[in-house]
Amino acid sequence: MPRPRWPADHRAAVVASKIDRYRRFFRRQVKNDRGRDVPLWSTLGDYSGRGG
Protein backbone atom coordinates (compact mmCIF):
# COMPACT_ATOMS: atom_id res chain seq x y z
CA MET A 1 0.00 0.00 0.00
CA PRO A 2 1.57 3.33 -1.01
CA ARG A 3 2.13 6.03 1.56
CA PRO A 4 -0.04 9.14 1.23
CA ARG A 5 1.59 12.17 -0.36
CA TRP A 6 1.29 15.20 1.88
CA PRO A 7 1.24 18.68 0.39
CA ALA A 8 4.53 20.56 0.53
CA ASP A 9 3.09 23.18 2.88
CA HIS A 10 2.15 20.45 5.38
CA ARG A 11 5.66 18.97 5.27
CA ALA A 12 7.16 22.44 5.73
CA ALA A 13 4.93 23.03 8.75
CA VAL A 14 6.03 19.72 10.30
CA VAL A 15 9.70 20.55 9.79
CA ALA A 16 9.21 24.08 11.17
CA SER A 17 7.51 22.68 14.26
CA LYS A 18 10.39 20.23 14.87
CA ILE A 19 12.96 23.00 14.49
CA ASP A 20 11.02 25.12 16.98
CA ARG A 21 10.95 22.28 19.52
CA TYR A 22 14.70 21.67 19.15
CA ARG A 23 15.40 25.39 19.49
CA ARG A 24 13.35 25.64 22.70
CA PHE A 25 15.03 22.52 24.13
CA PHE A 26 18.55 23.80 23.51
CA ARG A 27 17.72 27.24 24.96
CA ARG A 28 16.30 25.81 28.21
CA GLN A 29 18.40 26.61 31.30
CA VAL A 30 18.60 25.00 34.75
CA LYS A 31 20.60 25.76 37.89
CA ASN A 32 23.67 23.62 38.50
CA ASP A 33 25.01 22.64 41.93
CA ARG A 34 26.75 26.04 42.21
CA GLY A 35 23.57 27.98 41.46
CA ARG A 36 24.62 29.04 37.96
CA ASP A 37 22.38 28.79 34.91
CA VAL A 38 23.61 26.09 32.55
CA PRO A 39 22.03 24.56 29.43
CA LEU A 40 19.72 21.67 30.33
CA TRP A 41 21.10 19.47 27.55
CA SER A 42 24.57 19.60 29.09
CA THR A 43 23.28 18.00 32.31
CA LEU A 44 21.55 15.01 30.73
CA GLY A 45 24.48 12.70 29.99
CA ASP A 46 27.11 11.15 32.20
CA TYR A 47 30.54 12.72 32.09
CA SER A 48 32.74 10.47 29.97
CA GLY A 49 36.05 12.22 30.59
CA ARG A 50 36.84 12.23 26.87
CA GLY A 51 36.51 16.00 26.55
CA GLY A 52 33.97 16.02 23.80
N, C-alpha and C positions, 0 to 999 in steps of 0.2 A: 504494500500500500504506500503510495507516494506521500511525502510530507507536504503539508499545506504551504503555499507560498504566501508570506506576509508582505504587505506593501512596504516599500522602502521607508516611508515615514514612520511606520510602526517599529521597524528594526532600529532606526535612528533614535527613537524615543527610548527603546530598551537599553541601547548602548549608553545614551546620555544619563539614564537613571543609574546604571551601574557605575559610571564615572563619578557621579555625584555621591553615591554611597562610599566609594573608595576614598574620595577626597575628604568627606566628613570623618571617616575612620582615621585617616592619617593625620588629621588636624586635632583629634581629641587628645586632651592633656589630663594627666592624673598627678597626684603628689607622690613623690618618692619618700623613702625613709628619712630623708633630711628636710622634707617639707618643700622641696623645689618642684616646680611643674616640669614634667618630662612627657614625651610622647607615649601614649598608651601602648602603641605597637612595640616599643622597645622593651616593655616590661613583660611581654607575653612568653618569650622563649627562655630556656635555661642558658646560662652563660657557658659557652663552649671553650673559652680561652684561646680560640684561634684568631681573634682579632678581626673578625669580618663578618 
